[in-house]
Amino acid sequence: MKVKVSKKLYIGENAHKDHRKIIKNVKKSKLQFNVFLIIMSDDENGLVEIYPSYIFLHPHFKKTEISIVGISKGYNEAVELVKVMTEECYNECGNVNLKSYFEF
């Protein structure tokens, strides 16, 4: 799996200490519990999706490319990060097109 990480990566408070290790483990396809990734959606609306990191261990994703824009420990923290991303994107750009905000 090819993994791209945004330069504007949003990191949850609980994941901040381990974020480099989390990214390394995602790239190495290692199992991580309670780690959620916020990735760019493939659709043209510029939206994001939240997934538990273990979902990317499935063979289906071996030939897939993902663009990570956020990392959290826990689903609720991921939802909060998406809220913050969306608010900051709107304040900075005047819209909620996160794909252009993260420059993917």
DSSP file (Angstrom, degrees, kcal/mol; ACC not computed):
  #  RESIDUE AA STRUCTURE BP1 BP2  ACC     N-H-->O    O-->H-N    N-H-->O    O-->H-N    TCO  KAPPA ALPHA  PHI   PSI    X-CA   Y-CA   Z-CA
    1    1 A M              0   0    0      0, 0.0     2,-0.5     0, 0.0    64,-0.2   0.000 360.0 360.0 360.0 135.2    0.0    0.0    0.0
    2    2 A K  E     -a   65   0A   0     62,-2.1    64,-2.5     2,-0.0     2,-0.5  -0.807 360.0-162.7 -92.5 129.9    1.3    3.4   -0.9
    3    3 A V  E     -a   66   0A   0     -2,-0.5     2,-0.4    62,-0.2    64,-0.2  -0.957   8.8-172.3-119.8 124.0    0.8    6.0    1.9
    4    4 A K  E     -a   67   0A   0     62,-3.0    64,-3.3    -2,-0.5     2,-0.5  -0.931   9.9-156.4-110.2 139.7    1.0    9.7    1.5
    5    5 A V  E     -a   68   0A   0     -2,-0.4    64,-0.2    62,-0.2     4,-0.1  -0.967  19.1-120.8-119.5 128.4    0.9   11.9    4.6
    6    6 A S  E >   -     0   0A   0     62,-2.8     3,-1.0    -2,-0.5    97,-0.1  -0.301   8.7-135.0 -65.4 145.6   -0.2   15.5    4.3
    7    7 A K  E 3  S+     0   0A   0     95,-0.3    -1,-0.1     1,-0.3    96,-0.1   0.755 110.4  55.5 -68.1 -24.1    2.1   18.3    5.4
    8    8 A K  E 3  S+     0   0A   0     94,-0.2    -1,-0.3     2,-0.0    -2,-0.1  -0.185  83.7 169.9 -97.7  39.1   -0.9   19.8    7.2
    9    9 A L  E <   -     0   0A   0     -3,-1.0     2,-0.5     1,-0.1    61,-0.2  -0.279  26.2-144.2 -58.9 128.8   -1.4   16.5    9.2
   10   10 A Y  E     -a   70   0A   0     59,-2.5    61,-2.2    28,-0.1     2,-0.5  -0.831  17.1-167.0 -94.9 131.4   -3.9   16.9   12.0
   11   11 A I  E     -a   71   0A   0     -2,-0.5    61,-0.2    59,-0.2     5,-0.1  -0.977  17.2-126.5-125.7 126.5   -3.0   14.8   15.1
   12   12 A G    >>  -     0   0    0     59,-2.9     4,-1.3    -2,-0.5     3,-0.7  -0.286  26.7-112.4 -66.8 154.8   -5.3   14.1   18.0
   13   13 A E  T 34 S+     0   0    0      1,-0.3     4,-0.4     2,-0.2     3,-0.3   0.874 117.8  47.6 -55.9 -41.1   -4.2   15.0   21.5
   14   14 A N  T 34 S+     0   0    0      1,-0.2    -1,-0.3    59,-0.1     4,-0.2   0.719 115.9  44.3 -75.9 -20.1   -4.0   11.3   22.5
   15   15 A A  T X> S+     0   0    0     -3,-0.7     3,-0.6    56,-0.2     4,-0.6   0.549  87.6  92.0 -97.4  -9.9   -2.1   10.3   19.3
   16   16 A H  G >< S+     0   0    0     -4,-1.3     3,-0.9    -3,-0.3     4,-0.3   0.883  83.3  51.5 -56.7 -44.3    0.4   13.2   19.4
   17   17 A K  G 34 S+     0   0    0     -4,-0.4    -1,-0.3     1,-0.2     3,-0.2   0.850 122.0  31.4 -62.0 -35.2    3.1   11.4   21.4
   18   18 A D  G <> S+     0   0    0     -3,-0.6     4,-2.7    -4,-0.2    -1,-0.2   0.221  81.1 115.7-108.6  13.2    3.1    8.4   19.1
   19   19 A H  H <X S+     0   0    0     -3,-0.9     4,-2.2    -4,-0.6     5,-0.2   0.845  77.9  49.2 -61.5 -36.0    2.2    9.9   15.7
   20   20 A R  H  > S+     0   0    0     -4,-0.3     4,-2.3     2,-0.2    -1,-0.2   0.913 113.8  46.8 -66.8 -41.0    5.6    9.1   14.0
   21   21 A K  H  > S+     0   0    0     -3,-0.2     4,-2.6     2,-0.2    -2,-0.2   0.890 110.3  53.5 -66.4 -39.6    5.4    5.5   15.2
   22   22 A I  H  X S+     0   0    0     -4,-2.7     4,-2.2     2,-0.2    -2,-0.2   0.936 110.3  46.4 -60.8 -47.4    1.7    5.2   14.1
   23   23 A I  H  X S+     0   0    0     -4,-2.2     4,-2.4     2,-0.2    -2,-0.2   0.922 112.3  50.6 -62.1 -44.7    2.6    6.4   10.6
   24   24 A K  H  X S+     0   0    0     -4,-2.3     4,-1.7     1,-0.2    -1,-0.2   0.914 111.1  48.8 -59.5 -43.5    5.6    4.0   10.4
   25   25 A N  H  <>S+     0   0    0     -4,-2.6     5,-3.0     2,-0.2     4,-0.3   0.853 109.1  52.5 -67.3 -34.9    3.3    1.1   11.5
   26   26 A V  H ><5S+     0   0    0     -4,-2.2     3,-1.3     3,-0.2    -2,-0.2   0.938 110.1  48.5 -63.8 -45.6    0.7    2.0    8.9
   27   27 A K  H 3<5S+     0   0    0     -4,-2.4    -2,-0.2     1,-0.3    -1,-0.2   0.826 114.0  46.4 -64.1 -31.1    3.4    2.0    6.2
   28   28 A K  T 3<5S-     0   0    0     -4,-1.7    -1,-0.3    -5,-0.2    -2,-0.2   0.384 112.9-120.2 -90.7   3.2    4.6   -1.4    7.5
   29   29 A S  T < 5 +     0   0    0     -3,-1.3     2,-0.3    -4,-0.3    -3,-0.2   0.908  54.8 162.0  57.7  46.6    1.1   -2.8    7.7
   30   30 A K      < -     0   0    0     -5,-3.0     2,-0.2    -6,-0.1    -1,-0.2  -0.754  44.2-105.4 -97.3 145.2    1.3   -3.5   11.4
   31   31 A L        +     0   0    0     -2,-0.3     2,-0.4    26,-0.0    -1,-0.0  -0.487  40.1 179.6 -70.3 131.3   -1.7   -4.0   13.6
   32   32 A Q    >   -     0   0    0     -2,-0.2     3,-0.5     3,-0.1    22,-0.4  -0.998  18.1-139.5-136.0 130.7   -2.6   -1.1   15.8
   33   33 A F  T 3  S+     0   0    0     -2,-0.4     3,-0.1     1,-0.2    -2,-0.0  -0.695  79.9   3.8 -93.4 142.3   -5.5   -0.9   18.2
   34   34 A N  T 3  S+     0   0    0     -2,-0.3    40,-1.2     1,-0.2     2,-0.5   0.694  92.0 132.4  61.9  22.8   -7.7    2.1   18.7
   35   35 A V  E <   -B   73   0A   0     -3,-0.5    18,-3.2    38,-0.2     2,-0.4  -0.919  36.4-168.3-105.3 127.3   -5.9    4.1   16.0
   36   36 A F  E     -BC  72  52A   0     36,-2.6    36,-2.4    -2,-0.5     2,-0.4  -0.932   6.7-152.8-118.3 139.2   -8.0    5.9   13.5
   37   37 A L  E     -BC  71  51A   0     14,-3.2    14,-2.4    -2,-0.4     2,-0.6  -0.906   5.2-150.8-111.3 137.2   -6.9    7.4   10.2
   38   38 A I  E     +BC  70  50A   0     32,-2.9    31,-3.2    -2,-0.4    32,-1.5  -0.941  29.1 178.4-104.5 117.4   -8.6   10.3    8.5
   39   39 A I  E     -BC  68  49A   0     10,-2.6    10,-2.7    -2,-0.6     2,-0.2  -0.827  34.5 -96.7-122.5 158.0   -8.0   10.0    4.8
   40   40 A M  E     - C   0  48A   0     27,-2.1    27,-0.3    -2,-0.3     8,-0.2  -0.527  43.1-122.4 -70.3 136.4   -9.0   11.9    1.7
   41   41 A S        -     0   0    0      6,-2.7     5,-0.1    -2,-0.2    -1,-0.1  -0.411   9.8-128.7 -74.2 154.7  -12.0   10.4    0.0
   42   42 A D  S    S+     0   0    0     -2,-0.1    -1,-0.1     4,-0.1     6,-0.0   0.640  80.5  97.6 -78.2 -14.7  -11.7    9.3   -3.6
   43   43 A D  S >  S-     0   0    0      1,-0.1     3,-0.8     4,-0.1     4,-0.1  -0.231  84.5-117.1 -74.2 168.1  -14.8   11.2   -4.6
   44   44 A E  T 3  S+     0   0    0      1,-0.2    -1,-0.1     2,-0.1    55,-0.0   0.454  96.8  86.6 -85.4  -0.8  -14.6   14.7   -6.1
   45   45 A N  T 3  S-     0   0    0      1,-0.1    53,-0.2    54,-0.0    -1,-0.2   0.597  96.6-123.5 -76.9  -9.9  -16.3   16.5   -3.3
   46   46 A G    <   +     0   0    0     -3,-0.8    52,-1.3     1,-0.2    53,-0.4   0.809  60.2 146.3  73.9  29.5  -13.1   16.9   -1.4
   47   47 A L        -     0   0    0     51,-0.2    -6,-2.7    50,-0.1     2,-0.3  -0.444  40.2-130.0 -94.9 169.9  -14.4   15.1    1.7
   48   48 A V  E     -C   40   0A   0     -8,-0.2     2,-0.3    -2,-0.1    -8,-0.2  -0.781  10.8-147.9-117.0 163.1  -12.6   12.9    4.2
   49   49 A E  E     -C   39   0A   0    -10,-2.7   -10,-2.6    -2,-0.3     2,-0.5  -0.959   9.0-137.9-130.5 149.1  -13.3    9.5    5.6
   50   50 A I  E     +C   38   0A   0     -2,-0.3   -12,-0.2   -12,-0.2    25,-0.0  -0.924  28.5 168.3-109.7 128.7  -12.5    8.0    9.0
   51   51 A Y  E     -C   37   0A   0    -14,-2.4   -14,-3.2    -2,-0.5     2,-0.2  -0.990  39.8-112.2-136.3 145.5  -11.2    4.4    9.3
   52   52 A P  E >   -C   36   0A   0      0, 0.0     3,-1.8     0, 0.0     4,-0.4  -0.587  36.6-122.2 -68.7 141.6   -9.7    2.2   12.0
   53   53 A S  G >  S+     0   0    0    -18,-3.2     3,-1.5     1,-0.3   -17,-0.1   0.794 106.3  67.7 -61.3 -28.6   -6.1    1.6   10.9
   54   54 A Y  G >  S+     0   0    0    -22,-0.4     3,-1.9   -19,-0.3     4,-0.3   0.732  83.1  74.4 -66.2 -19.5   -6.5   -2.2   11.0
   55   55 A I  G X  S+     0   0    0     -3,-1.8     3,-1.2     1,-0.3    -1,-0.3   0.809  87.6  62.4 -61.8 -28.1   -8.9   -2.0    8.0
   56   56 A F  G <  S+     0   0    0     -3,-1.5    -1,-0.3    -4,-0.4    -2,-0.2   0.447  85.4  74.6 -80.5   0.8   -5.9   -1.3    5.8
   57   57 A L  G <  S+     0   0    0     -3,-1.9    -1,-0.3    -4,-0.1    -2,-0.2   0.641  71.9 107.1 -81.1 -16.2   -4.4   -4.7    6.6
   58   58 A H  S X  S-     0   0    0     -3,-1.2     3,-2.0    -4,-0.3     4,-0.2  -0.375  82.8-121.6 -63.9 139.2   -7.0   -6.3    4.4
   59   59 A P  G >  S+     0   0    0      0, 0.0     3,-1.7     0, 0.0     4,-0.4   0.759 106.3  74.1 -55.1 -26.3   -5.4   -7.6    1.1
   60   60 A H  G >  S+     0   0    0      1,-0.3     3,-0.5     2,-0.1    -4,-0.1   0.825  95.0  51.3 -55.4 -32.1   -7.8   -5.4   -0.9
   61   61 A F  G X  S+     0   0    0     -3,-2.0     3,-1.7     1,-0.2    -1,-0.3   0.456  79.5  95.7 -89.6  -0.8   -5.7   -2.3    0.1
   62   62 A K  G <  S+     0   0    0     -3,-1.7    -1,-0.2     1,-0.3    -2,-0.1   0.843  94.8  36.0 -59.3 -33.7   -2.3   -3.7   -0.9
   63   63 A K  G <  S+     0   0    0     -3,-0.5    -1,-0.3    -4,-0.4     2,-0.3   0.129 102.0 103.6-105.0  20.0   -2.5   -2.0   -4.3
   64   64 A T    <   -     0   0    0     -3,-1.7   -62,-2.1     2,-0.0     2,-0.5  -0.691  60.7-141.4-103.7 153.3   -4.2    1.1   -3.0
   65   65 A E  E     -a    2   0A   0     -2,-0.3     2,-0.4   -64,-0.2   -62,-0.2  -0.958  18.8-169.8-111.4 131.6   -2.9    4.6   -2.3
   66   66 A I  E     -a    3   0A   0    -64,-2.5   -62,-3.0    -2,-0.5     2,-0.6  -0.938  14.4-149.7-120.9 147.0   -4.2    6.5    0.7
   67   67 A S  E     -a    4   0A   0     -2,-0.4   -27,-2.1   -27,-0.3     2,-0.4  -0.937  16.9-152.2-116.0 107.5   -3.6   10.1    1.7
   68   68 A I  E     +aB   5  39A   0    -64,-3.3   -62,-2.8    -2,-0.6   -29,-0.2  -0.667  27.0 163.2 -85.8 128.2   -3.6   10.6    5.4
   69   69 A V  E     +     0   0A   0    -31,-3.2   -59,-2.5    -2,-0.4     2,-0.3   0.452  66.9  23.6-117.6  -8.5   -4.7   14.0    6.7
   70   70 A G  E     -aB  10  38A   0    -32,-1.5   -32,-2.9   -61,-0.2     2,-0.4  -0.989  54.3-163.4-159.4 149.7   -5.3   13.1   10.3
   71   71 A I  E     +aB  11  37A   0    -61,-2.2   -59,-2.9    -2,-0.3     2,-0.3  -0.998  19.3 165.4-134.6 135.8   -4.4   10.5   13.0
   72   72 A S  E     - B   0  36A   0    -36,-2.4   -36,-2.6    -2,-0.4     2,-0.6  -0.958  37.6-128.9-144.0 163.8   -6.3    9.9   16.3
   73   73 A K  E    S+ B   0  35A   0     -2,-0.3   -38,-0.2   -38,-0.2     4,-0.2  -0.935  87.9  15.1-112.4 103.7   -6.5    7.4   19.1
   74   74 A G  S  > S-     0   0    0    -40,-1.2     4,-1.5    -2,-0.6   -38,-0.2   0.038  82.7-103.2 106.6 143.0  -10.2    6.7   19.3
   75   75 A Y  H  > S+     0   0    0      1,-0.2     4,-2.3     2,-0.2     5,-0.2   0.901 117.3  55.4 -65.6 -42.5  -13.2    7.4   17.0
   76   76 A N  H  > S+     0   0    0      1,-0.2     4,-2.1     2,-0.2    -1,-0.2   0.880 106.6  51.3 -61.0 -37.5  -14.5   10.4   19.0
   77   77 A E  H  > S+     0   0    0      2,-0.2     4,-2.1     1,-0.2    -1,-0.2   0.881 108.2  52.7 -65.9 -36.8  -11.1   12.1   18.7
   78   78 A A  H  X S+     0   0    0     -4,-1.5     4,-2.2     2,-0.2    -2,-0.2   0.914 107.9  50.5 -63.7 -42.9  -11.2   11.5   15.0
   79   79 A V  H  X S+     0   0    0     -4,-2.3     4,-2.0     1,-0.2    -2,-0.2   0.913 109.8  50.5 -61.9 -42.3  -14.6   13.1   14.7
   80   80 A E  H  X S+     0   0    0     -4,-2.1     4,-2.3     1,-0.2    -1,-0.2   0.894 108.6  52.4 -62.1 -39.9  -13.4   16.1   16.6
   81   81 A L  H  X S+     0   0    0     -4,-2.1     4,-3.0     1,-0.2    -2,-0.2   0.909 107.5  51.2 -63.6 -41.1  -10.4   16.4   14.3
   82   82 A V  H  X S+     0   0    0     -4,-2.2     4,-2.6     1,-0.2    -1,-0.2   0.897 109.2  51.7 -62.3 -39.4  -12.6   16.4   11.3
   83   83 A K  H  X S+     0   0    0     -4,-2.0     4,-2.3     2,-0.2    -2,-0.2   0.935 112.0  45.4 -61.3 -46.6  -14.7   19.1   12.8
   84   84 A V  H  X S+     0   0    0     -4,-2.3     4,-2.7     2,-0.2     5,-0.2   0.918 112.8  51.1 -63.9 -44.2  -11.5   21.2   13.5
   85   85 A M  H  X S+     0   0    0     -4,-3.0     4,-2.7     1,-0.2    -2,-0.2   0.935 111.5  47.4 -56.8 -47.9  -10.2   20.6    9.9
   86   86 A T  H  X S+     0   0    0     -4,-2.6     4,-2.5     1,-0.2    -1,-0.2   0.909 112.8  48.1 -63.8 -43.8  -13.5   21.6    8.4
   87   87 A E  H  X S+     0   0    0     -4,-2.3     4,-2.5     2,-0.2    -1,-0.2   0.921 114.0  46.3 -63.5 -44.0  -13.8   24.8   10.5
   88   88 A E  H  X S+     0   0    0     -4,-2.7     4,-2.2     2,-0.2     5,-0.2   0.890 112.0  51.3 -67.7 -38.2  -10.2   25.8    9.7
   89   89 A C  H  X>S+     0   0    0     -4,-2.7     4,-3.2    -5,-0.2     6,-0.6   0.935 112.1  46.8 -61.6 -46.3  -10.6   25.1    6.0
   90   90 A Y  H  X5S+     0   0    0     -4,-2.5     4,-2.0     1,-0.2    -2,-0.2   0.917 113.5  48.1 -63.0 -43.7  -13.8   27.2    5.9
   91   91 A N  H  <5S+     0   0    0     -4,-2.5    -1,-0.2     1,-0.2    -2,-0.2   0.861 120.7  37.0 -65.8 -35.4  -12.1   30.1    7.8
   92   92 A E  H  <5S+     0   0    0     -4,-2.2    -2,-0.2    -5,-0.2    -1,-0.2   0.860 133.6  20.7 -84.8 -37.7   -9.0   30.0    5.6
   93   93 A C  H  <5S-     0   0    0     -4,-3.2    -3,-0.2     2,-0.3    -2,-0.2   0.625  93.1-122.0-110.3 -18.3  -10.6   29.2    2.1
   94   94 A G  S  <<S+     0   0    0     -4,-2.0     2,-0.3    -5,-0.6    -4,-0.2   0.559  87.8  62.1  82.7   7.2  -14.2   30.2    2.4
   95   95 A N  S    S-     0   0    0     -6,-0.6    -2,-0.3    -9,-0.1    -1,-0.3  -0.881  83.5-117.7-148.1 179.8  -15.3   26.7    1.5
   96   96 A V        +     0   0    0     -2,-0.3     2,-1.6    -3,-0.1     3,-0.1  -0.071  59.8 134.7-117.5  33.9  -15.1   23.1    2.9
   97   97 A N     >  +     0   0    0      1,-0.2     4,-1.7    -8,-0.1     3,-0.4  -0.656  27.8 178.7 -82.1  89.3  -13.2   21.6    0.0
   98   98 A L  H  > S+     0   0    0     -2,-1.6     4,-2.7   -52,-1.3    -1,-0.2   0.774  71.8  66.0 -66.8 -26.7  -10.6   19.7    2.1
   99   99 A K  H  4>S+     0   0    0    -53,-0.4     5,-2.1     1,-0.2     4,-0.3   0.927 108.3  38.7 -62.9 -43.6   -8.9   18.2   -1.0
  100  100 A S  H  45S+     0   0    0     -3,-0.4     3,-0.5     3,-0.2    -1,-0.2   0.848 113.3  57.3 -74.3 -32.1   -7.8   21.6   -2.1
  101  101 A Y  H  <5S+     0   0    0     -4,-1.7    -2,-0.2     1,-0.2    -1,-0.2   0.902 112.7  39.7 -62.1 -42.4   -7.0   22.6    1.5
  102  102 A F  T  <5S-     0   0    0     -4,-2.7   -95,-0.3    -5,-0.1    -1,-0.2   0.442 110.7-126.0 -88.7   0.0   -4.7   19.7    1.9
  103  103 A E  T   5       0   0    0     -3,-0.5    -3,-0.2    -4,-0.3    -4,-0.1   0.875 360.0 360.0  60.4  43.9   -3.3   20.1   -1.6
  104  104 A F      <       0   0    0     -5,-2.1    -4,-0.2    -6,-0.2    -1,-0.1   0.377 360.0 360.0-103.7 360.0   -3.9   16.6   -2.8
